[in-house]
Amino acid sequence: MAGEVSDHISERFFVAVHVGAGYHSPVNEKALRSAMKTACIAAASILRTGSGGCVDAVSAAIETLENDPCTNAGRGSNLTEDGHVECDASVMDGNSGSFGAVGAVPGVKNAIKIAALLVKEQMSGSSLLGRIPPMFLAGEGARAWAKSKGISCTGTIEETDKWLVTRKAKEQWKNYKAMLEDAKSGTSSGTPSSSSQQIGNASGMLANKSVAASSHAMDHIMDTVGVICIDKEGNIASGASSGGIALKVSGRVGLAATYGSGCWASSKDPFGAPSIVGCCVSGAGECLMRNFAAQECCTSSSLLQAGPGAACSKVIESVIKDSSKHGSDRSAGILLVQAEAPSTGIGSSPQLKSVEISASYTTLSFGIGYFGNSMEQPKASILRSNKQRNRNRTDVCQFAALVNLTCIDSIVLSFCDQIKNLILFQLSSRVCRIAIVTGSNQGIGLEICRQLASKGVQVVLTARDEEKGKAAMKRLEGSSYFKHMVFHQLDVLDPSSISCLVEFVKSNYGKLDILVNNAAIIGVSVDINALEALPNGNDSRYIKWEEISTQSYNFGEECIQTNYYGAKRMTEAFMHLLSSSDSPRIVNVSSSSGKLKFVTNEWARNILNNDDAKALSEEHIDEVLETYLKDLKEGCLEAKNWPSVLSAYTLSKAAMNAYTRLIAKKHSSCIVNCVCPGHVRTNLSLFTGSLDVEEGAQSVVRLALLPIDGKEYCSGLFFYRDEVSPF
């Protein structure tokens, strides 16, 4: 046990990420911050456990950013002039100086994987017949090389391109394409076009506040995303990935793939002295490429006494001068990390001490995040310029932070103190609150687990698919609260699976304090192509579900069995373990769709609305659901006046709400409530919600963590987020 603590303390690391410089809409800010935090955790899980090196950590972090459609890398990238995605990416290892890059590669979901493999092949130094390993690959040749090396490139280029092109990117491309055609027609007629000065790049359209205000819902992100990672011994690597500037010429290779420009990492200064520094750059590519921006930043930071901030400013000033000379855009964002060289004591390995992070930018905003072993969780922010009226963007905005990595986390100190008194440790383990969250391998369920664990609750994360559950745990592995989490397979449709979980909790903890019934399905088949074709498909207010979804009997029955009977089975199976807790809580994750006003069948509504325990029973709820399913099977929902849209989901949640009232009265010592977390962007809502999972989970966690003396709180209520609402 003592060894575990020692290892945890010694495995110091630091991760810094950015999601581009340009203009980030406040509407998308939370999604971008969430993406950066996820990237930090992905890298930390490798650096903290030692399961890979800095190159692996950089690749893992950027892969999450490429998979997130809110960034301009991988899925969601800007489109070329002919409407396709071509990606650039690069990775650099600071110790060896190895660099790998791909440019204008089509049909690849994660270009960073190819760049990372190019670096590793150079570092291995072995090749058949003494052939020199490639450093830079472009176009379809890069994709072919990746496939030959075992990197998954499923589907054709055309099929993968469909996955990479998002609706948002397609709409932006159409707008820009129309502007380009307008500019061409104006030029050919000799009349200046209103669009001719705006098409140079995506950020240029938002050079002043008035334009930004009119385009508040749209992001204009320049070029790259980037990551810098440092491990406990001071090894450093950096990487970049990009979809490139909007409407770029097909075949154009940009900043993210250019040596010395998009990223740089080094463990020594130009004279060979130890100097750990890494940099990622975002902005108007050609100008930054001409100035070898990333390399120049690292070199200046190593040599200047003034530190990383001064180095960034120096390079940006030279970029501004160069852009003035060439009449080009001067948009730039630079993220730079510099670490003190690790000290080595007698008989001990090198230990990273502190890291200085600096960000400089000339754009309206710059998204950055960072995470170190001394921090509870990653920090992420969209930095914003206060001088949005500055059309020429000659002002340089800056952010800087010094992170001390030698500070031992308070949780670790507490753990060390417990080792000194094993009896105290055992007692504290017994009084720790235990929680189960059903359906928690993704979305709001996973976020509920994360928030509970971060507050010291021992959480059992569950999933029907064991592999998906283990993958979810793997994503959280680098977090400081990971020790408060375990995984157990659970299928709420299978009584034997529930029994196995009961035995696990009983034998390991002897009680259960919190049960969150979150597992749910929507209960219809949705035409995804029709959804994506809608002009406002990401806004549920404009979606006509009856036109894009199909309600079959099989889907409806599975929905009710999962959403209602699954929660009921879990409640019944765990009630005896909940009764062993001094503060039992049940939180049923419901929906406003289940409110009685949406149960249009008057007979069913009257039964479910009855607040008299004698008049409302579990048998009555069963009768309502059985009657609904019978009418669904016979195709007479409309004739019997059942809900016309998402009817099974509505009835399942209405039944859950009624059951919540019953259980609250039957088990008065247990606080039982149901809550609608709001319209959250998850797989269940087809990502049409207005809230992110962090916001949605907060209301659930609040009810789960009502104080020990929570009997002063009412039980058997329906909450819409944090407010009590009528059933």
Order of alpha helices (4+ residues) and beta strands (2+ residues): alpha-beta-alpha-alpha-beta-beta-alpha-beta-alpha-alpha-alpha-alpha-beta-beta-beta-beta-beta-alpha-alpha-alpha-beta-beta-beta-beta-beta-alpha-alpha-beta-alpha-beta-alpha-beta-alpha-beta-beta-alpha-alpha-beta-alpha-alpha-beta-alpha-alpha-alpha-beta-alpha-beta-beta
